[in-house]
Amino acid sequence: MPDLIIKDAKVLLNGGLQHVNIAIECGKIIKVAKVGGSVSSGAEVIDARGALTLPGVIDAHVHFRDPGLTHKEDWYTGSCAAAAGGVTMVIDQPNTAPPTLDKRSFNLKLKSAKRKSIIDFGINGGGVPSANLEELWSLGVTAFGEIFMADGDLSVSESELADLLKSIGELGAIAAIHAENGELCSHFTEELRRIRRPEVYSRARPNICEAIAVERVLEMQEETPVRIHICHLSTREGIGVIRRMKYGKKEIRFTCEVAPHHLFLDHKDWARLGTFGKMNPPLRKRCMQHLWNGLNDGTIDIVASDHAPHTDDEKRAGIWDAPAGVPGVETMLPLMLHAVKQNLIPLRRVIEAMSAKPAQVFGLDDKGIIKQGYDADLVLVDTSNVRKITVDQLHSKAGWTPFEGREGIFPELVLSRGEVVYDGEIAGKKGRGKFLRGKGYVDG
C-alpha cells in the first residue's frame, strides 16, 4: 500500500505530457497511473494540481568545498542550494582540503556529508599519481576526477594521465577529465600576464587549448579500455572533435557535459561580471550556439553545473589572483526550464540531459526516471511562474551569482525519496541524504 500519492501530476510519458497519479511507498515509486482511478484512502496525498512534474535532477559535477574550505560552502548549504533548484542527487569532486586521495581523506568527506547533506550524493576520487585508486574504488567512489590537465595542485602531465587512464580502466571505472592543454594555457598566460583587464583571461586559455586536450584524451582512450567523461565542454572546436570521434563508431566509451555558465554566458559578460566571471574553461566568444546545437542533437550528453563557489572578497582580487569558478547548482534547472519556454531546447531533452542520462552514465540504477521501482525524486514546477534570479533568494554560501537578473523557473516542491526537502523553504533535515556507493564498492 502506498504511503504517499502525488495526485494529478503532469509528467512527460511516451513522448507526451500526461496527467497521472504517482503512488509512493518507502521512498520508491510503486505505480504511475493516469488520473481517473481511485486514490488510496490511507495514503498522504499531495495535490499537484496539474503542475509539471520532473524526475529530480542529478548534478554530476559540484564542488561543495567540504572539508577544509567551508567558508565558501559546506555539505549543508550546498545541498540546500541544490534542493531549492530541483537537484536531488550530486556528485562531489575531489579538490577539497585534504583532496580525496585515500581512505582517510575519503572518510573525512563522507563523515561530513552524512552529517549535513539533505539530498543524496556520490563522491569522486582524485586522479593523480599519489591517489590510491584501488582503495578509493573499493570504498565506493562514483568515478575518478575531475582530472585536471591544466594548472592546479591536482593537475597531471600527459604521461601521468596515460598511466592513470590505464589503471582506472583496469578497475572498470570512469575517468572524468578537465580537458585543457596545460602547456598552452601556461604559455598564453605568461604572454598576457602584464594585462590586467579581466577579459584577457579568455585569451589566456583560448579555444585551441580545449580542442587539443579533448582530442588527445580520446586518442589515449583508443589505446586503453577506459570510460572517459569530458567535463564542461565549452568550445565549437571541442564539440567538433567530440562529434567527429563519436559518430560512425560502433562502440562509444566516452560522454561529455556542458555547464550552464557556458550556455548562458559569453565574453560579452566580462563587462558586467569582471573577475566574478573568471572560470575554467573561460567565457567564450561565438561558441554559445554551437553548445546549444550540440546539446540538442545529443553530441553533448549531459548538463552539469560545475558549482564552484568562492566568496565575494576572494572574487574581488585581480584577474590573475582571483580564484576560478562560479556557483550554479541552484540556478541550473531554472535557467534550463526558461530555455524550454524560449524554444531553445525541448523539455524531453532537458529531462534526458539532467536526469536520465547522468543516472545512466554514472550507474545510478534507481535514479533519473519517473517509473515504477525508481526512487521518488520529484520536482513540481509551475511553468507560468517566471521570476528574476536574485541572490537574496539563493542558498549558497557564496552570496552572489553570475546570473543575477536573468529569468528562471524555480521549483515549487521538491521530493527526495518521497520526502519533501523543499516547499518554498528548506524542509529537508540535515543528514537525511544517502551516500550512493559506486560500482566498485566492497563491503567490509
Secondary structure, DSSP 8 states (H G I E B T S, - for coil): --SEEEEEEEEEETTEEEEEEEEEETTEEEEEEETTS---TTSEEEE-TT-EEEE-EEEEEE---TTT-TTT--HHHHHHHHHHTTEEEEEE-S-SSS-S-SHHHHHHHHHHHHHH-SSEEEE-B--STTS-HHHHHHHT-S-EEEEESSSSTTB--HHHHHHHHHHHHHHT-EEEEE---HHHHHHHHHHHTT---TTHHHHHS-HHHHHHHHHHHHHHHHHS--EEEE-S---HHHHHHHHHHHTT-S---EEEEE-HHHHH--GGGHHHHGGGG--SS---SS-HHHHHHHHHTTSS-EE---B----HHHHTS-TTTS------TTTHHHHHHHHHHTTSS-HHHHHIIIIIHHHHHTT-TT-SS-STTSB--EEEEEEEEEEE--GGG---TT---TTTT-EEEEEEEEEETTEEEESSSB-S-TT---B---TT----
